[in-house]
Amino acid sequence: MVLIRESPNSKTAVSTFDSSDLNAYLLVVVGLAKPDEDQTAAYDELAKKAQSQTPILLREIQSLSRKEQLVVLSADSTLDGAMEAFGSGIHRILLTNQAGEVTGVLNQLRLLEFFWTEAVNFPVIDRLYGSLLRDLQIGTHQIIAINADAPLTEALQLMSDEGLTSVAVVDHGLNVVGNISTADVRHLTNAASLPLLKSSCMHFISVILSERGVERGRDSFPVFYVNPYSTLAHTVAKLVATNSHRMWVVESASPSPSAPATPLLQATYPLPTPATHAAVGAASPPAPTILIPSSTTSSGPQSPLPGQVIPSVPSSALPGSQISGRLTGVVSLTDILNLFARSSGLRPSDPSEQRARRRRSSSSSVRPSLEGGRASVDMRR
């Protein structure tokens, strides 16, 4: 994320530019955006400028994605205000000095990590860590997911239209096989990678994992899921370890025509666990980072060459595609920080208001907790 100022000489920020904005801009450039009727001309003009390589001002693309409320707090403020804002669905807060100059940015994940490592100093929050997700009644059963064989462009459009930062990728049995976020759009910012837009969601995931293996010296399969019987400590540890905004809640894997039996995988357990929570963390199943054996990844997908057409890759092609289970819900950073705020006697507002603000869809509803009702998965394709 970068801050946007009104002018080069201005000391205050008026907006931000992040991965969601980049995703919305990319959809305009490739002609896949869905503008409102009064924005059609502006979208067409932006697309023409991009295709002709004419410089585009940030001011011109600020209306492409729905923005959440810009919250500013003094750097000298206590955590109460930040907890209420984050529990209300705000994702980041700008911190300023007495002159109004931005001195830092605090986001949801940073605050959650603080409460994780310093939990012993917050008894009210510390007591929550041993509770099961099912008993805490946080999260939602209404989830938007996308099929692994669907085109990548559909996932990008889905995140833009619904104001999501990530979307679950599932097979035909609704088993979670991956995760695509707006942060992954950085893999599509050069011309050589644009053919990936014609590939499937699963192929895009396999390319990301292949590149990550080159960067980090190994191929890893990040684990973005928990189950209703996971403790809050287990869930928070995984969020912190994977730098994720949400964890998909799954039950036992269901039969799927698109995925074979789970292959033999190696696993490690690198989650950050404070000494004060060693016993709590051990109460839940270990949260592995799956290491794909080299024999299955040595011929993995590579970044495309210019002009190369990328064939669709079925969801069963990636080892470990059925290691999770059937998607039944989701728990986000907002859900957890909302719980922390309410448990501490604070009064965060309904997060659905911010969710509705980020959506392009005109309808929005308050989503139920994990405890009530059956899962309602809106699976695109």
N, C-alpha and C positions, 0 to 999 in steps of 0.2 A: 504494500500500500504506500502511496505517496500523497502528500498534502498539496492542495491547490490553493494558491493565494490569488487575490484579486489583481495584483500587479507585482512586478519585480521588487518594488520598494515597500510593499505591504508586509506587515509583521504578523498578521492574523490569517488563519486558514478559513476559507469559505466553503470548501468541499474536499472530497477525497477521490482518488482514482485507484481502483483495486482490480483483482482478477475478474470480478463480476462485470466491471466496465469493459475490460479487455474482451471478455466473452461476447458481450453485446455488440461491441464494435466489429469483432470478427464476423458475426452473423450478418451484419450490414454489408460488409465488404464482399462476402461471397453470395449475397442476394438471398439469404434465408431468414432475414428479420421479418417480424410481423408488426409493422408500425400501425398506430391508430390512424384514422383517416386524415386527421389534421397534421400528421407528421410525415406523410408519404413523400412530399416534395423534399423535405429536409433529408430524409433517408436516401433518396435517390441522388441528391447532390453530394452527400458524403461518399456514397459508393463510387460516383464518377471521379471525385477527387482522389480517392484511394487507388483506383485503377490507373489514373494518370500520374500517380505519385506526386500529387500536389500536397504541400504541407497542410496538415489539419490541426487546428487549435483544440486544446482540451475543452475550451468553452463550447465547441460545436458538438461534442459527444456526451456532454453531461446529462442530456435528456434521454439517452439510449436505455439506461437501466433505472429502475426505481430505487431511490435512495432512502435509507433509513434516516431517522432524525439525527442531526449532528449534535452530539452532546459534548459540552466543554465544562471541565471542572478545574478549579485551582489546584495546583500541585500540592498545596498545603492542606487540602481537604482530607477528611477522614474517609475510611473505606465504606462507610454507610451509604453515601451517595452513589458510589460506583457499584455496590452490591445491588441496590434497588434498580439502577439503570440496566445492568446486565441481566438481572432477573426479570426485567420487563421486555427483554428481547433485543436490547442494543448490543451490538457486537464489539464496538470500540469506543473509547472516550479520549478526547484530546485534553492533555494537561497543559495548563498555562501558568505563567508567572503573573505578577501584579500588573505588568504592562500589557497583558493580553497576548504575549508572544507564546507560541506553542513550544513547550520544552520537552514533551514526550507524548507517547501514545500508549494507553493501557487497553489491552483487549481481554476478551473473556478467558481465553486459554491461559494467559499470564496470571490472571487472578486465581483461576482454579488451581494452577500449579503452586501458587503461593499457599493456598489453603491446604493443599496436599502435603507439602513439605513442612508447614508450620502448624499442622492440625493440633498438636499437643497444646498450643496456646489458645485454641478456640474450642473449649469443651463441648459446647452445644453442637458444633459441626463434627467434632471428633466422634461423638456418640452415634452419628448417623452412618459412619463408614461400615459398621458391621451388619447393617440392615440389607435385606434382599430387595432387588428392584421391584419384585412383585409386591412386597409389603409396603414399599414407599409410595406406590401408586404415582410414579412420575413417567413422563414420556407419552407417546401416543400410539394408537393402533392404526390410525389412518396414515398410510405411507404412499408416497409416489416413487415408483421404481421403474426401471427400464430393462427390457429383455437383452440378454447378452448378444443376441444376433441382430439387434436393431442397429441401423446406421448411427455412427458417432454424432452426426449432425442433429439427430433427434434428441440425444442426451443434452447437447449444448442448448438447443431450443427449449427443452424442458426446464433446465436450470434457469434460463433467462426469463421465461414466462412465469414461472412459479416463484422466482426470487430465492432459489435454493443455492447454497454454496457447494453441495455435493448431492449425488443421487446413487442409490443402491443399484447394482447390476445383478440381475438374477437369471437363472435358467428357467426352463419351462415348468419346473416343479416348484418355482419360487424360492429355490435355494440361493443364498447370497454367494456369488462367485467373484465379486469385485466391487470397486467403488471408483466413481469418477467425480472429481471436484473441479471447481472453476480454476483452482491453482494449476491444474494439469493443462490448461489452455496455453501455457507458456511453451509447450511442446509443438504448438501449431503456428508460431509467430514468424517462421521463415518460409519462403516459397517452396523449398525442398520438402517440407513436411505437410503442405496442403493436401496432397493426395490421401493423407490419413483421414480426411473428412469423408472420403468415400468408403472407408473401411467400417467394420463392425465395432461395437463397443468393446467386445472381448479382445479383438486384435489391438485396439488402442491400449488397453490395459497391458497386454503382453509386451508391446513396444516400450511402454513406460517402465515396466519391470526390467526389461533388458537393458535399457539405458541406465537405470539405477544401479544395476549390477556392475556396469562398466565404471560408473562414478565411485562406487563404494567397494568394489572388489569382490562382490558376491551378488547373487540374485536372491532377493528377498520377496516374500509374499506377505504384505502387511495384513494384519488381522483387524478388521473393523467391526467385529460383532461380539455380543455377549448374549446371555440367555436370562429369562426371568428369575432364575435362581442364583445369578451372579450377585455378589455383594456390591454395594456402592463403592467400596474401596477398590475392588477388582476393576470396576468400570472406569473410575477416575484414573487409576494407574494406566489403563490402556489408552485413554484419551491423551494423557500427558506423554506417554511413550511414543504415540503415533502422530502427535500434533494434529489431532482430528477435532472436528467440530461436533461430531455425533457418533454414536455407536448404534449399529443395527441390532435389534433384538431378534433372536432366532430360536426356533425349537428344533427338535430332531430333524435331520435331513429327510426329505420326501423323495420317492422315486421320480426320476426325470428321464425322459427319452433322449435328452441332449447331453447327459453326463454319465460316464462310466463309473465303476466302483472307485472309491478314493485310492489313489496310488500311495505307495510307501513314501513318507516324507520325514525329513530330519527337522528337529525343532530346538529352539533355545528359548530362554525366558529372561529377557533383558529389561523387564519393566522396573521403573523407579519405585522402590518401596521404602519409605522411611522406617527407621528402626522401631518406631512406636507402633507401626502397623504390620510388623512381620507376621504376627499371629493371625490378624484379620485377613491379610492377603492370602495366607496359606489356606484359609477356609474355603476359598473359591478354587475352581479348576485353574491350572496355570494358563497364562495367556501367551502362547508362543508366537514368535516371529518365524514363519515357515521358510526354511531354506530349500529351494528346489534343487535336487541333485544335478550335478554338472552334466550327467549323461543325458538329461532331458532338456537342458538349456543350451548346449553347445551349438545347436543349430537353430536357436530361437530367432524370432523376427528381428529384423534390422530396420533402421530408419530408411524411408523410401528414397529413391533417387528422383531427380526432377523428371516430372512427366510420368512416373511409374504409377500404374494402377494397382492398388492394394486389394487383394482378394479378401472376401469375408472369411473370418476364422470362426468356426463353431465354438460354443462355450466349453465343449469338452476337450478342446485342444490344449488348454493351459493346465499343467499338473496342479493338483490341489483344488480343482474347480468345485468339488463337492465336500469341502472340509467343514463347512459351516452348518447350515440347517435352513429350515423354511422361515422366510421373513415374516415376522408377526408384529413388529413395532420398531420404534426408534427412540433413543434417549439423546438429547442434545445438551450442549453446554448451557444453553438457556434454561432447560428443565432443571439441571442440577443447581445452578446459581440461584434460580427462583426458589428452590427448596431451601438452600442455605439462608437466603434473605428472610423468608417467612419464618424459618425456625429461629432466627435471631431477633424476631419481633419487628422486622421491617415490613413495609407495605409496597412491594413491587406491583406494577400494573399488569394487566392481562397481556401476555406475550403475543396473543393472536392479533393484537392491534398492529404491532410492528410487522408481523408476518403478512398481514393484509396489505400493508403499505408497500411491501416489496413485490407483491404479485401483480402481474398484468391482468390476471383474470378478475372479473368484476365481483365474483362471489367468494366469500370466505366464511368459514365456520370455526367455532371453538372446538378443538379436537379433544376427544376423551382420553382418559389416562390408560395406562397399561392394564389396570385391574378390570375395567369394565368393557364388556362387549368383545366381539370377535374382530380379528384383524380385517381391515379393509384396505387392500393393496390396489392402488391404481397403477397397473402395469402397462406402460406404453409399449405396444407391440409384443 
